[in-house]
């Protein structure tokens, strides 16, 4: 809810339990914010719980429209039929933290607006440009337009940290059981992997995606720093 308020998303109706929120510092901060908001009503914890879909709600529930945000410069994250809601939500949260420009959810990906995904994303929906239920034909011109498309797989010659993440780029994270689809492999301009030691064949999709996203952020941040030091004011892609 903090994220919704921070981004200015209109809330049509909200309920909150003052005594429940006041029990924590974060809750008290939210309570202070709600004092100046219209459309919010104090209620008992029992009423808030009845309106929520979780067993142990945090003392606040609201009805708001999801924002529709335009794509922005930065890495594109493509979710290739990832089906576990927890993985999808975690990837959305990591993407928001890593400054991803947009998320593209291919057909077969879990509903990004389902309650489990929303809870795992912890507010990332309010800051990410999201494209859902897409077909691979929608992305056919991506590489021709100059975007490098990297597909994360269990085994590949190219490690994720050897990639040039500073130009226009997209990252495909595949299905938990099947990996990258055939259509995703066709779209990819290169296959990348996370080198590992020990008796582990592969990483969880959300963990693997997050590792790569933050490496991309590190590289892009370093590139911006070097450009600033050189006085290079060329538009950063």
N, C-alpha and C positions, 0 to 999 in steps of 0.2 A: 504494500500500500504506500510505503514511503516513495517508491519509484514512480507510482502513478501521480502522486501529488507533486513530486519534483519536476516531472515532465509536463505538468499542466493538463493531463487528460481529464476531461469533464466527467465527474461522477454523478450519475443520475439519482442514486439513492445509496446512503450508507448507514450502517448500524454499528455502534461500538459500545463496549462495556467499560465504563470509566475505571471501576475498581480493578478489573483484570489488566487493563493497560498500565495503570499506575504501579503495578507490581514490579516492573522492570524499567531501567533507564530508557531503553529504546521505546518502550510503550508509552512512557511519560512524555517523551519528545513528540511522539505521534499524537498523543492526546492534546498537547499544547497547540499543535498545528490544526487539529480538527476544530478547535474553538472558534477559528475565524472562517470556517468553510460552511457554505450553504448546502442544504440537502443531506446533512448528517444528523443523526438522531441518537441520543444516548438510550441504551437499553440494558436489560439485565443479561448476565452471561448465558442464561437459559434461552432467552430470545435469540441472541446472536448465534448460539449453537444450533438452534432450530433452523436458522436461515443458511447455515454453512453446510458444506458437503464433507467436512472432515470430522473425525471422531473427537479430536481435541483442538478446536479452533483457537486462534491466538487473541480473540477478543475484538475482532473487527471483520466486517464483511461489507462488500459494496457491489453495486451494479454500474459498470462503465463500458463504453464502446472501445474496442481495440483500435489504436491509431493505425492509419495507413501512411507509412513513411516512404518517400522516394529513395531509390538506391543512392548511395553516396560513394565517393572514392574510397578505395581500400580493398582488401582481400574479400573474395566471394567464397562463402562456404556452401558446398553442395551436399545435402544429405540424401544418400542413395538408398532409399527403402529401409532406413533405420527404424526398427519397430518397437523397441523398448522405450516407453515414455520417459523413464528416468534418464536414459542416455540422451534422448532428444532434448529434454530440459536442461541437462548439464551442458550439452554442447551450445545451446542458446546462451546460457549464462557465461560460459567461457568466451564465446564469440563477442558478447557485449563488452566483456572486460578487456578483450584483446583488440577492440576497435575495428571489428569486421564491418565491411561496407554493406553487405547484404547476405541474407540466407536464402538459398533456393532449396525447397523441399520437393523431391521428385515423387511421382506417384508410388504408393506403397509405404511411404514414411508415415509414422504415427501422427495422429491429429495433433498439431502443435497447439491447439486451443483446448485440448482435453484437460481436465482438472489435474491429473498427475504431471503432465508436462508443465503446466503453468506453475505448479508448486515447486517443481525441480528448477525451473528457470528463474524463480525468485525476482520477478519484475523485468526480466530482460526483454519481454515482448513490447514494453513501452518505449524502448530505445532502438530496436532493430528493424530495418526494412526487411519484410518477410514476403517471400513468394511461395505459394503452396500449390500442391497437386500439379506439378509441372511435368511435361513430357520432354524426352531428350531432344526432340526436334526443336524445342524452344531454345536450346543452347547450341544448336549446330554451328552458328556463326561466331562463337566465342573465340576460338583460337585464330580464326581468320582475321578477327578484329584486333589481334595483337595480345590477347590474354593467354598466358601460360597456364595450362590446366594440369594439376598434379593429382594423381590418384594414389592414396595411401594403401599399400598392400603389405602382406606379411613378409615377403621376400622380394627385394629389388636391388640392383647394383647401386642406386643413387640414395644416399642417406638424406633425411629431411633437412639436416643442417648444412648441406652442400648446395642447396637450392638458392637461387637469387630471388628472394621474396620482395625486392624493392620495386619491381615493376608491376604492371597489371597482372594479377594472378588469381587463380581459383583453386580450391582444395576440395577433393571429393573424399568423403568418408562413407564407407559402404556398410551393408547389412551385417548384423552381428554374426550370422551363421554362414552366409554365402559370400560375403565380401563385396567388392565392386562388381556391378552388373556388367554384362557384355557391352551394353550401350555406353556405360560409363568409361570402360576401358578404351572404346573406340574414340570417345571424345577427348580422352587424356592425351596430352603432349608428352608426358613423362610419368613413370611410376616411381614412387618414393617409398622409403621404409624407415622404421625406427630400429636401429641396430640394438640388439639385446644380448646379454650374457645370461647363462643359467638355463634351466629346463623349462622355459616358458615359450610356447609357440607364438602367441600373439597377445596383444593388450585389449582390454575392453575398448569398445568403439569411442566412448566418451573420453576416456583417458588418453587414447592415442590422438584423437582430434585436438584435445586441449594442449598436449605437449607440442604439437606442430603449430598450432595457432599462436602460442606464446613465443616460439622461436621466430615465427614470422614477425610478430610485434617487436621482438628484440632487434631483429635486423633492420626493420623499417625505422625504428627509433634511432638506431645508430646512424643510419643513412641520413636522416633529417639533421642529426647533430653535426655530421661532417659537412653537409650542405650549408648549414648556418655558419660554421666556422670559415668556410671558403667564401661566404658571401654569395653563394649560388642561390638566386631567387627563382629558379625555374619551378614551375608548378609541380608539386609532388603528387605522384599518381597513387 
